[in-house]
Amino acid sequence: MSVGHNILVVDDDAAMRSMVADFLRSEGHRVSEASLATEALARINSGEFVVAENPTVHQPGTRLDLVISDLNMPEMSGIDFISKFRQIAPQVPIILITAFGSIETAIEAIRRGAFDYTIKPFKLGEMSVTVARALRFRDLHLENARLQNKIEQAQSFGKIIGKSPGMHEVFDLIRRVAPANANVLITGESGTGKERVAHAIHDEGPRHNKRFVAINCTAIPESLLESELFGHAKGAFTGAIGRKRGLFEEADGGTIFLDEIGDMNLALQAKLLRVIQERKIRAVGETMDRDMDVRIIAATHKDLKTAIKNGTFREDLYYRLSVIPIVIPPLRHRREDIPLLAEHFLKKYCSANRSQLKSFSQDAMAQLIGMQWEGNVRELENIVERIVVLAPGNLIETKDLPSAGEGNIESFFEANQSGALPTLEQIEKRYFKFILDKTGGRKEKAAQILGVNRRTLYRKEREFGFVLDGEAPDSDLDESTLSGIEE
């Protein structure tokens, strides 16, 4: 029998409690005692006992492996204790003991979550066998959780998921470069997770307790990008009513992530090169340089070597940024990662939408694995979220997935139009109709997917002729209510 476990004995009968506790100690276990179920729950909630299912979570307290509880106690019965205990420790076994045994009570105890049920008086040898089975169950669960955690760790790094050789190379590079201060250039197609890799490098390095500041170089107009990066002095240009700290200053001591660096104009590239070389920044409109202690991680989906040949990217800046290059493979080159990612996103969006956990059929998963994924992980996440909302059942079939060419806009038009291309109004009408059909006419869900409020949805329904002008918009939302909702 496996020994050395932590057992809690709960019984208001001091003599019975001591007898059981002494016997378990003689078997080599560590035993704690509580006279009431309410006391036991209070001690568990206080953190005295650890009931976490994840065995890798290190926290103060004694890991609880087994509870042995009496049935009839003041303040709270053993049956009620099981129900409350199961809410906070669903995998810790409980053995219930009583002098008033009956089949009905035994069934109720098992239904509430008891591992086993023993009737007084009992022989200590019988108790030993029952305890051994319960602890074996506990050991198997913990070992399974440990192995599952080990598998998950092998298939992920931080918030990045993947078990393919290509992603393991990325994980290895992250571990090796994180402790350094060298600049890193991350390349990969859009949607491959370049910012997640940058975040992982920051989180694993010595700057993890400082700020990680990210900026997309294409999201800010060129005329404002220099001010955003380096800051500006009061009066530096029209509208500069005060001094503004730039993102390099905001990231002082930490990491700045320059996403889509390949789209930065040549003039600003020259200023960035000076910053990297001199480790100083100068705000727009100022003459004084400021020291900079920032690690630079850049990313782009473009081929910068081709951009250098075309004269749109500086070669000297490229070599300053690309001290350590990291290339993220596209999703179509690591298809073994697709099931892991799909299941991860499925759990995420089932939880976010408060829907029952769904699962993929084998054929549906095979179809996902075979798709081209031009939008990479971002496209997969988008499709899984859509499936969670629109799939009618808990088992996702191939019919619930987009067709092979659905993600391609040219294929959409070719498949749905002959002759002239549709107008924007025609596309909008068809899309509204598609979402309403898929949601079974549920206006709140349809409005959520379409990104409009319900008043806008009802107005569009009337415009498109889906409902008559005099028809009520919804059983739970009348026209007077709608008129009070802001657009």
C-alpha positions as CSV (number, residue, x, y, z in Angstrom):
1,M,0.0,0.0,0.0
2,S,1.2,3.5,-0.8
3,V,2.0,5.4,2.3
4,G,2.9,9.0,3.3
5,H,-0.4,10.6,2.3
6,N,-2.2,13.5,4.0
7,I,-5.6,12.5,5.4
8,L,-8.2,14.7,7.1
9,V,-10.6,12.9,9.6
10,V,-13.8,14.7,10.4
11,D,-16.0,13.4,13.2
12,D,-17.7,15.0,16.2
13,D,-17.1,11.8,18.2
14,A,-13.6,12.3,19.7
15,A,-13.1,8.7,20.6
16,M,-14.0,7.4,17.1
17,R,-12.0,10.2,15.5
18,S,-8.9,9.4,17.5
19,M,-9.2,5.7,16.8
20,V,-9.3,6.2,13.1
21,A,-6.5,8.8,13.1
22,D,-4.2,6.7,15.3
23,F,-4.8,3.7,13.0
24,L,-4.0,5.8,9.9
25,R,-0.8,7.1,11.5
26,S,0.3,3.6,12.3
27,E,-0.1,2.9,8.5
28,G,2.4,5.7,7.8
29,H,0.0,8.5,6.9
30,R,0.0,12.1,8.1
31,V,-3.4,12.8,9.7
32,S,-5.2,16.0,10.7
33,E,-8.4,16.0,12.7
34,A,-11.5,18.2,12.7
35,S,-14.5,17.9,15.0
36,L,-17.0,19.4,12.6
37,A,-17.6,19.7,8.9
38,T,-17.8,23.4,9.2
39,E,-14.4,23.5,10.9
40,A,-12.9,21.4,8.1
41,L,-14.3,23.6,5.4
42,A,-13.0,26.7,7.2
43,R,-9.5,25.3,7.4
44,I,-9.6,24.3,3.8
45,N,-10.8,27.7,2.7
46,S,-8.1,29.4,4.8
47,G,-5.4,27.6,2.8
48,E,-4.2,25.2,5.5
49,F,-4.9,22.4,3.0
50,V,-4.1,22.5,-0.7
51,V,-6.7,21.0,-2.9
52,A,-5.5,22.3,-6.3
53,E,-5.8,19.8,-9.1
54,N,-2.7,21.1,-10.8
55,P,0.3,19.4,-9.1
56,T,2.7,21.9,-10.4
57,V,1.1,24.8,-8.6
58,H,3.3,25.5,-5.6
59,Q,1.5,27.2,-2.7
60,P,1.8,27.0,1.1
61,G,-0.2,24.4,2.9
62,T,-0.6,20.7,3.2
63,R,-1.7,18.8,0.1
64,L,-4.9,17.0,0.9
65,D,-5.2,13.4,-0.4
66,L,-8.2,12.0,1.3
67,V,-11.1,13.0,3.6
68,I,-12.8,10.6,6.0
69,S,-16.0,12.1,7.4
70,D,-18.8,11.0,9.7
71,L,-22.4,11.3,8.4
72,N,-24.2,12.6,11.4
73,M,-22.6,15.7,12.9
74,P,-24.0,19.0,14.3
75,E,-24.1,22.2,12.2
76,M,-23.5,20.3,8.9
77,S,-24.2,16.7,8.0
78,G,-21.6,14.6,6.1
79,I,-23.9,14.6,3.0
80,D,-24.0,18.4,2.9
81,F,-20.3,18.5,3.6
82,I,-19.6,16.3,0.5
83,S,-21.6,18.7,-1.7
84,K,-19.8,21.8,-0.5
85,F,-16.4,20.1,-0.5
86,R,-16.9,18.8,-4.1
87,Q,-17.3,22.5,-5.3
88,I,-13.7,23.3,-4.1
89,A,-12.0,19.9,-4.4
90,P,-13.7,17.8,-7.1
91,Q,-10.9,15.2,-7.3
92,V,-10.0,14.6,-3.6
93,P,-11.8,11.3,-2.5
94,I,-14.1,11.2,0.5
95,I,-15.0,8.1,2.5
96,L,-18.2,8.5,4.5
97,I,-18.8,6.5,7.7
98,T,-22.0,6.2,9.8
99,A,-23.7,4.0,12.3
100,F,-27.0,4.4,10.6
101,G,-26.4,2.7,7.3
102,S,-29.0,2.2,4.6
103,I,-29.0,1.6,0.9
104,E,-30.8,4.9,0.4
105,T,-28.2,6.8,2.4
106,A,-25.3,5.0,0.5
107,I,-26.8,5.9,-2.9
108,E,-27.3,9.5,-1.8
109,A,-23.7,9.7,-0.6
110,I,-22.3,8.3,-3.8
111,R,-24.5,10.6,-5.8
112,R,-23.2,13.6,-4.0
113,G,-19.6,12.5,-4.7
114,A,-18.5,10.1,-2.0
115,F,-15.7,7.7,-3.1
116,D,-17.0,5.0,-0.7
117,Y,-19.3,4.4,2.2
118,T,-18.6,2.4,5.4
119,I,-21.0,1.4,8.1
120,K,-20.1,1.4,11.8
121,P,-19.0,-0.8,13.4
122,F,-16.2,-1.7,10.9
123,K,-13.0,-3.6,11.1
124,L,-9.8,-1.6,10.8
125,G,-8.6,-4.1,8.2
126,E,-11.6,-3.3,6.0
127,M,-11.0,0.4,6.5
128,S,-7.3,-0.1,5.4
129,V,-8.4,-1.6,2.1
130,T,-10.9,1.2,1.4
131,V,-8.4,3.8,2.2
132,A,-5.8,2.2,0.0
133,R,-8.2,2.1,-2.9
134,A,-9.1,5.8,-2.4
135,L,-5.5,6.8,-2.2
136,R,-4.6,4.8,-5.3
137,F,-7.4,6.7,-7.1
138,R,-5.8,10.0,-5.9
139,D,-2.3,9.0,-6.9
140,L,-3.5,8.0,-10.4
141,H,-5.3,11.3,-10.8
142,L,-2.3,13.3,-9.7
143,E,0.0,11.3,-12.0
144,N,-2.3,11.8,-14.9
145,A,-2.5,15.5,-14.2
146,R,1.3,15.7,-14.0
147,L,1.7,13.9,-17.3
148,Q,-0.9,16.0,-19.0
149,N,0.8,19.1,-17.7
150,K,4.1,17.8,-19.1
151,I,2.5,17.2,-22.5
152,E,1.0,20.7,-22.5
153,Q,4.4,22.2,-21.6
154,A,6.0,20.3,-24.5
155,Q,3.3,21.6,-26.8
156,S,3.4,25.3,-25.7
157,F,5.7,28.1,-24.7
158,G,4.0,30.9,-22.8
159,K,1.0,31.7,-24.8
160,I,2.4,30.1,-28.0
161,I,1.0,26.7,-28.9
162,G,2.8,24.2,-31.2
163,K,4.5,20.8,-31.2
164,S,5.9,20.9,-34.8
165,P,9.6,20.8,-35.3
166,G,9.5,24.4,-36.7
167,M,7.8,25.7,-33.5
168,H,10.2,23.8,-31.3
169,E,13.0,25.6,-33.0
170,V,11.3,28.9,-32.3
171,F,10.8,27.9,-28.6
172,D,14.5,27.0,-28.4
173,L,15.5,30.3,-29.9
174,I,13.3,32.2,-27.5
175,R,14.9,30.5,-24.5
176,R,18.4,31.2,-25.8
177,V,17.9,34.9,-26.8
178,A,15.6,36.0,-23.9
179,P,18.5,36.5,-21.3
180,A,20.4,38.8,-23.8
181,N,19.9,42.4,-24.8
182,A,20.6,41.9,-28.5
183,N,18.0,43.2,-31.0
184,V,15.7,40.6,-32.5
185,L,14.0,40.6,-35.9
186,I,10.9,38.3,-36.2
187,T,9.7,37.5,-39.7
188,G,6.6,35.5,-40.8
189,E,3.4,35.8,-42.6
190,S,0.5,37.9,-41.2
191,G,-1.3,36.0,-38.4
192,T,1.5,33.6,-37.5
193,G,1.9,35.1,-34.0
194,K,4.9,37.4,-34.2
195,E,3.8,39.6,-31.3
196,R,3.3,36.5,-29.1
197,V,6.9,35.5,-29.8
198,A,8.1,39.0,-28.9
199,H,6.1,38.9,-25.7
200,A,7.6,35.5,-24.8
201,I,11.2,36.9,-25.3
202,H,10.4,39.8,-23.0
203,D,8.6,37.6,-20.4
204,E,11.5,35.1,-20.2
205,G,14.2,37.7,-20.0
206,P,15.6,40.0,-17.2
207,R,13.3,42.8,-18.3
208,H,10.1,40.9,-17.6
209,N,9.2,43.2,-14.7
210,K,9.4,46.3,-16.9
211,R,7.1,47.4,-19.6
212,F,6.5,45.7,-22.9
213,V,5.4,48.4,-25.4
214,A,4.1,47.4,-28.8
215,I,3.4,49.6,-31.8
216,N,2.2,48.7,-35.3
217,C,4.1,51.0,-37.7
218,T,1.3,50.8,-40.2
219,A,-1.5,51.8,-37.8
220,I,-0.2,55.3,-37.3
221,P,0.1,57.9,-40.1
222,E,3.7,58.6,-41.2
223,S,3.5,62.2,-40.1
224,L,2.7,61.2,-36.5
225,L,4.9,58.1,-36.2
226,E,8.1,59.9,-35.2
227,S,6.3,61.8,-32.5
228,E,4.7,58.5,-31.2
229,L,8.1,56.8,-31.1
230,F,10.3,59.6,-29.8
231,G,7.9,62.1,-28.3
232,H,7.7,65.8,-29.0
233,A,8.3,69.2,-27.3
234,K,5.7,71.7,-26.5
235,G,5.0,73.8,-29.7
236,A,7.0,71.4,-31.9
237,F,4.1,71.5,-34.4
238,T,0.5,72.6,-34.6
239,G,-1.5,71.0,-31.8
240,A,1.5,70.1,-29.7
241,I,0.1,71.9,-26.6
242,G,2.5,70.1,-24.2
243,R,5.5,67.8,-24.0
244,K,4.7,64.2,-24.9
245,R,6.7,61.2,-23.9
246,G,7.4,58.8,-26.8
247,L,7.0,55.1,-26.7
248,F,10.8,54.6,-26.3
249,E,10.6,56.6,-23.1
250,E,7.5,54.7,-22.0
251,A,9.5,51.4,-22.5
252,D,12.5,52.6,-20.6
253,G,14.2,49.6,-18.9
254,G,11.8,47.2,-20.8
255,T,11.1,46.2,-24.4
256,I,9.7,48.0,-27.4
257,F,8.1,45.9,-30.1
258,L,8.1,47.5,-33.6
259,D,5.6,45.5,-35.6
260,E,5.5,45.8,-39.4
261,I,8.9,47.6,-39.4
262,G,9.1,47.0,-43.2
263,D,6.5,49.6,-43.8
264,M,8.4,52.4,-42.1
265,N,9.5,55.2,-44.4
266,L,13.2,55.8,-45.2
267,A,13.5,59.1,-43.3
268,L,12.3,57.5,-40.1
269,Q,14.4,54.5,-40.7
270,A,17.5,56.7,-40.7
271,K,16.4,58.2,-37.3
272,L,15.7,54.7,-35.9
273,L,19.2,53.6,-37.0
274,R,20.7,56.6,-35.1
275,V,18.8,55.6,-32.0
276,I,20.0,52.0,-32.2
277,Q,23.6,53.0,-32.8
278,E,23.9,55.8,-30.1
279,R,21.3,54.4,-27.6
280,K,19.9,57.9,-27.4
281,I,16.6,59.5,-28.5
282,R,15.7,63.0,-29.4
283,A,12.1,64.2,-29.2
284,V,10.6,66.2,-32.1
285,G,11.3,69.9,-31.5
286,E,14.1,69.3,-28.9
287,T,17.8,69.6,-29.2
288,M,18.8,67.5,-26.2
289,D,19.4,63.8,-26.5
290,R,18.1,61.4,-23.8
291,D,19.8,58.1,-22.8
292,M,17.8,55.0,-23.7
293,D,17.8,51.6,-22.1
294,V,15.4,49.6,-24.2
295,R,15.5,46.3,-25.9
296,I,14.3,46.5,-29.5
297,I,12.3,43.6,-31.1
298,A,11.1,44.2,-34.6
299,A,8.8,42.2,-36.8
300,T,7.6,42.2,-40.4
301,H,5.7,40.0,-42.9
302,K,7.8,41.4,-45.7
303,D,10.9,40.1,-47.3
304,L,13.3,42.8,-46.2
305,K,16.2,41.6,-48.4
306,T,14.0,42.1,-51.4
307,A,13.0,45.5,-50.0
308,I,16.7,46.4,-49.7
309,K,17.2,45.6,-53.3
310,N,14.2,47.7,-54.2
311,G,15.5,50.6,-52.2
312,T,12.6,50.7,-49.8
313,F,14.5,49.5,-46.7
314,R,17.9,50.4,-45.4
315,E,20.5,47.7,-45.5
316,D,22.4,49.1,-42.4
317,L,19.2,49.2,-40.4
318,Y,18.4,45.6,-41.4
319,Y,21.6,44.3,-40.0
320,R,21.2,46.4,-36.8
321,L,17.8,44.9,-36.2
322,S,18.5,41.4,-37.4
323,V,21.2,40.5,-34.8
324,I,19.1,37.5,-34.0
325,P,16.6,36.5,-36.7
326,I,13.6,34.4,-35.8
327,V,11.4,33.0,-38.6
328,I,7.9,31.7,-37.7
329,P,6.7,29.1,-40.2
330,P,3.3,29.5,-41.7
331,L,0.5,27.3,-40.4
332,R,0.3,25.3,-43.6
333,H,3.9,24.2,-43.0
334,R,3.1,22.9,-39.5
335,R,-0.2,21.1,-39.9
336,E,0.4,19.0,-36.8
337,D,-0.2,22.1,-34.8
338,I,-3.7,22.7,-36.2
339,P,-5.5,20.2,-33.9
340,L,-3.8,21.7,-30.8
341,L,-4.7,25.3,-31.8
342,A,-8.3,24.4,-32.9
343,E,-9.0,22.6,-29.6
344,H,-7.5,25.5,-27.6
345,F,-9.6,28.1,-29.5
346,L,-12.7,25.9,-29.1
347,K,-12.4,25.8,-25.3
348,K,-11.6,29.5,-25.2
349,Y,-14.7,30.6,-27.2
350,C,-17.1,28.1,-25.7
351,S,-16.2,29.6,-22.3
352,A,-16.4,33.2,-23.6
353,N,-19.8,32.6,-25.1
354,R,-21.0,30.5,-22.1
355,S,-21.9,27.6,-24.5
356,Q,-21.6,23.9,-23.8
357,L,-18.2,22.6,-24.7
358,K,-18.2,21.4,-28.3
359,S,-15.9,18.9,-30.1
360,F,-14.7,18.3,-33.6
361,S,-15.7,15.2,-35.5
362,Q,-12.7,13.3,-37.1
363,D,-13.8,14.4,-40.6
364,A,-14.2,18.0,-39.5
365,M,-10.7,18.0,-38.0
366,A,-9.3,16.4,-41.1
367,Q,-10.8,19.2,-43.2
368,L,-9.3,21.8,-40.9
369,I,-5.9,20.2,-41.2
370,G,-6.2,20.2,-45.0
371,M,-7.1,23.9,-45.5
372,Q,-4.6,26.4,-46.8
373,W,-4.8,28.9,-44.0
374,E,-3.5,31.9,-45.8
375,G,-4.4,34.0,-42.7
376,N,-2.5,31.5,-40.5
377,V,-3.3,31.2,-36.8
378,R,-5.4,34.4,-36.8
379,E,-7.7,32.9,-39.5
380,L,-8.0,29.6,-37.6
381,E,-9.0,31.5,-34.5
382,N,-11.6,33.5,-36.4
383,I,-13.1,30.5,-38.0
384,V,-13.3,28.5,-34.7
385,E,-15.0,31.5,-33.0
386,R,-17.5,31.6,-35.8
387,I,-18.2,27.9,-35.5
388,V,-18.8,28.1,-31.8
389,V,-21.5,30.8,-32.4
390,L,-23.1,29.3,-35.4
391,A,-22.8,25.5,-35.2
392,P,-26.2,24.1,-34.0
393,G,-24.9,21.0,-32.2
394,N,-22.2,20.0,-29.8
395,L,-20.4,17.9,-32.4
396,I,-18.9,20.1,-35.1
397,E,-19.3,18.4,-38.5
398,T,-17.7,19.2,-41.9
399,K,-20.9,21.0,-42.9
400,D,-20.3,23.5,-40.1
401,L,-16.9,24.5,-41.6
402,P,-16.3,27.0,-44.3
403,S,-15.8,25.6,-47.8
404,A,-12.4,25.4,-49.3
405,G,-12.6,28.8,-51.1
406,E,-14.8,30.7,-48.7
407,G,-12.0,32.6,-47.2
408,N,-10.9,33.9,-50.6
409,I,-12.9,37.0,-51.7
410,E,-12.3,36.3,-55.4
411,S,-13.6,32.7,-55.0
412,F,-16.7,34.1,-53.1
413,F,-17.6,36.4,-56.0
414,E,-16.9,33.7,-58.7
415,A,-19.1,31.2,-56.8
416,N,-21.9,33.6,-56.1
417,Q,-22.1,35.9,-59.1
418,S,-22.3,35.5,-62.8
419,G,-21.7,38.6,-64.8
420,A,-21.3,41.9,-62.9
421,L,-19.9,42.1,-59.4
422,P,-22.4,42.8,-56.7
423,T,-22.9,46.2,-55.1
424,L,-22.0,46.8,-51.5
425,E,-25.7,47.0,-50.6
426,Q,-26.3,43.6,-52.2
427,I,-23.4,42.0,-50.3
428,E,-24.6,43.6,-47.1
429,K,-28.2,42.3,-47.6
430,R,-27.0,38.8,-48.3
431,Y,-24.7,38.8,-45.3
432,F,-27.4,40.0,-42.9
433,K,-29.7,37.3,-44.3
434,F,-27.0,34.7,-43.9
435,I,-26.4,35.6,-40.2
436,L,-30.1,35.8,-39.4
437,D,-30.6,32.3,-40.9
438,K,-27.6,30.8,-39.1
439,T,-28.8,32.2,-35.7
440,G,-32.3,31.0,-36.2
441,G,-33.6,34.6,-36.1
442,R,-32.2,35.3,-32.7
443,K,-31.7,39.0,-32.9
444,E,-29.4,39.5,-30.0
445,K,-27.0,36.9,-31.2
446,A,-27.2,38.1,-34.8
447,A,-26.5,41.7,-33.8
448,Q,-23.5,40.5,-31.8
449,I,-22.0,38.7,-34.8
450,L,-22.8,41.6,-37.1
451,G,-21.3,44.2,-34.8
452,V,-24.4,46.4,-34.7
453,N,-27.0,47.2,-32.0
454,R,-30.5,45.7,-32.3
455,R,-32.1,48.9,-33.4
456,T,-29.7,49.0,-36.4
457,L,-30.4,45.3,-37.1
458,Y,-34.2,45.9,-37.1
459,R,-33.9,48.9,-39.4
460,K,-31.8,46.9,-41.8
461,E,-34.3,44.1,-41.8
462,R,-37.0,46.6,-42.8
463,E,-34.8,48.2,-45.5
464,F,-34.0,44.8,-47.0
465,G,-37.6,43.6,-46.8
466,F,-37.0,40.8,-44.3
467,V,-39.9,42.2,-42.2
468,L,-42.9,44.4,-42.9
469,D,-42.9,48.0,-41.6
470,G,-45.8,47.2,-39.2
471,E,-44.3,44.0,-37.9
472,A,-43.0,43.8,-34.4
473,P,-39.2,43.7,-34.3
474,D,-38.9,41.2,-31.6
475,S,-41.0,39.5,-29.0
476,D,-39.0,41.1,-26.2
477,L,-38.1,44.4,-27.8
478,D,-40.9,46.7,-29.1
479,E,-40.5,49.9,-31.3
480,S,-40.7,52.3,-28.3
481,T,-37.8,50.5,-26.7
482,L,-35.8,50.6,-29.9
483,S,-36.4,54.3,-30.4
484,G,-34.6,54.9,-27.1
485,I,-31.5,53.0,-28.1
486,E,-28.6,55.2,-29.4
487,E,-27.1,54.2,-32.8
